[in-house]
Amino acid sequence: MPPRPLVLVLRRSGEGGGIPPAGHGHGADPLGQTVFVTEGVGLCQRRGGPVEVIRPGGRVLFEADEEHWHGAAPNRLMVHLAIDEGDADHDVVHWLSPVTDAEYAAAPAV
């Protein structure tokens, strides 16, 4: 069987803090999602895990189908590159419920 054609998605995104992001996962992505922070300060959390602070030069790997979120820390800017792999038959991302104010506020001070 020939290898399936892949779609590599590279996004550069800048976000302002104070607005909780939406949770999401990457079920069609066998390699998960890699996020590289290039500017500012951000937050990320895997379902059931602690909120983590991410800074420029930081890299976070979310495993395939691991529910998570990432976004700017409150009152901060975060710019990041997100790398996803998908194919023609599946969405690269599936969106979940927005992160609650309480989840977003549980972040360590930055």
Steps between C-alpha positions, in 0.01 A plus 500: 500500500648839406551750781208733557544857381568734789399857555746694713344809654725774637327793666643815653257647746511803728259527789427754769442374854195518716268290284498128575559296182300199383616151577579278204666180385665363188356153450599460136854607577713193584786724608290729719555874497823687567482859623807727498470831687683780319392807701322583822372274776238231462317232688410143408324212666439137417164354611536417870847652532633821652508830313853555369677826410668507158756762396699594189716212385269255676356200320196300603402170341140390533454131422254381237141540620614660827243762599671826588502876465763770457481877488642826630537554874274768653603850394775359277557437133609162369613424148551136410550261211275194505588198286235238425485202266178379344360335192225569247245289690527659846492843655834602644329638811177424684371774727371442851334720762660834582734503797315623809602816682590283801729275291669803343538670841669188645821591317812574700600867521714616208 
